[in-house]
């Protein structure tokens, strides 16, 4: 899917082989509402493709963006946008909301963080209890971590892909 180009948009294309993965997703003014909406829709679409029942709360005042039915119980999901860092080997994302009042954790208010990484066009569903104040999932091991402590607790993105 190619998003329409906006005036003053920052073009950052990423191609792997012949597949264009990332283009014009974030514009120069950081339209965070638009970026968040795209991530929310991407997580929702990934869940629906896996035949999950997805509910959307009415309005903007809830601490969660989606609700999914899981074996007769409802699980709340807060959606976030993931960014590739450290040489494209790790996906990072926020696990707290930020406002004028400061940062506020989602712990106790959601069961999952739904992460959409636009660079990879992939969605992930990560249990909140596995995350700290900053979320990250590894795509590739680092030489340092693997050599010094191969059993170190790392979250692997492939384990949470929707």
C-alpha positions in Angstrom: 0.0 0.0 0.0 1.4 3.4 -1.0 0.3 6.3 1.2 -0.4 9.6 -0.5 2.5 12.0 -0.4 1.9 15.2 1.6 3.5 18.6 1.1 6.7 18.8 3.2 6.8 15.0 3.6 10.1 13.3 4.4 10.7 10.6 1.9 12.4 7.6 3.4 12.1 4.5 1.1 13.2 1.1 2.1 13.4 -1.7 -0.4 14.3 -5.3 0.0 14.8 -6.9 -3.3 12.0 -5.5 -5.5 9.5 -5.0 -2.6 9.0 -1.4 -1.4 8.5 -1.7 2.3 8.4 1.9 3.7 7.6 5.1 2.0 6.3 8.5 3.1 4.9 7.0 6.3 5.9 9.9 8.5 5.7 13.4 7.3 7.9 16.3 8.4 5.3 17.7 10.9 5.1 14.3 12.8 1.3 13.8 12.4 1.2 11.5 15.4 -2.6 11.1 15.2 -2.3 9.8 11.6 0.6 7.6 12.4 -1.2 6.1 15.4 -4.4 5.5 13.3 -2.4 3.7 10.7 -0.8 1.5 13.3 -4.1 0.8 15.0 -5.7 -0.2 11.7 -2.7 -2.4 10.7 -2.9 -4.3 14.1 -6.7 -4.7 13.7 -6.3 -6.0 10.1 -3.7 -8.5 11.2 -5.9 -9.8 14.0 -8.9 -10.1 11.7 -6.8 -12.0 9.1 -6.1 -14.5 11.9 -9.9 -14.9 12.4 -9.9 -13.0 15.8 -13.0 -11.1 16.9 -11.9 -7.5 17.3 -14.0 -4.8 19.1 -13.3 -1.1 18.9 -14.3 1.2 21.9 -16.4 4.2 21.1 -14.6 7.6 21.4 -11.1 8.6 22.3 -11.2 8.4 26.1 -10.2 4.9 26.8 -6.6 3.7 27.7 -7.0 0.9 25.1 -7.5 1.0 21.3 -8.9 -2.4 20.6 -10.4 -5.4 22.4 -10.0 -9.0 21.2 -11.9 -12.0 22.4 -9.7 -14.8 23.6 -11.4 -18.0 24.6 -14.5 -16.3 26.0 -12.6 -13.5 27.8 -11.9 -10.0 26.5 -8.3 -8.6 26.3 -7.5 -4.9 25.9 -4.9 -3.8 23.4 -3.0 -0.5 23.2 -1.5 0.0 19.7 1.9 1.6 19.2 4.2 2.2 16.2 7.4 0.3 16.2 10.7 1.7 14.8 13.8 -0.2 13.6 17.0 0.7 15.5 20.5 -0.6 16.0 21.2 -1.4 12.4 17.7 -2.8 11.8 18.2 -5.5 14.4 15.6 -4.4 17.0 12.1 -2.9 17.0 11.5 -0.3 19.7 8.2 1.1 20.8 6.6 3.1 23.7 4.8 1.3 26.5 3.6 4.4 28.2 1.5 7.4 27.1 3.0 10.8 27.3 1.1 14.0 28.0 1.6 17.3 29.7 1.0 15.5 33.0 4.0 13.2 32.3 4.3 9.6 31.4 1.7 7.1 32.4 2.1 3.3 32.2 -0.5 1.1 30.6 0.3 -1.7 33.1 -3.0 -2.8 34.8 -5.0 -1.1 32.1 -4.3 -3.3 29.1 -3.2 -6.9 28.6 -1.3 -6.4 25.4 0.6 -3.8 23.4 -0.1 -4.2 19.7 2.9 -3.0 17.7 2.9 -2.2 14.0 6.3 -1.7 12.4 5.7 0.1 9.1 9.2 -0.6 7.8 8.5 -4.3 7.9 4.7 -4.0 7.4 4.2 -6.4 10.3 2.1 -6.4 13.4 3.0 -7.9 16.8 1.0 -8.6 20.0 3.1 -8.4 23.1 1.8 -9.2 26.7 2.3 -6.0 28.8 3.7 -8.0 31.7 6.8 -8.9 29.6 7.6 -5.2 29.0 9.4 -2.5 30.9 9.0 1.2 30.5 10.4 1.0 26.9 9.5 -1.9 24.7 11.8 -3.7 22.4 11.9 -6.9 20.4 15.0 -8.3 18.7 15.0 -9.3 15.0 18.6 -10.5 15.1 21.0 -11.3 18.0 23.8 -8.9 18.6 27.3 -10.4 18.7 27.9 -8.9 22.2 24.7 -10.3 23.8 25.0 -13.7 22.1 28.7 -14.1 23.0 28.5 -12.9 26.6 25.1 -14.3 27.7 23.3 -16.5 25.2 20.5 -17.2 27.6 19.8 -13.5 28.4 16.1 -12.8 28.4 15.3 -11.2 25.1 12.0 -10.8 23.4 12.2 -12.1 19.9 9.8 -10.4 17.4 9.0 -13.7 15.6 7.5 -15.0 18.8 4.9 -12.2 18.9 4.0 -11.8 15.2 0.3 -11.7 14.6 
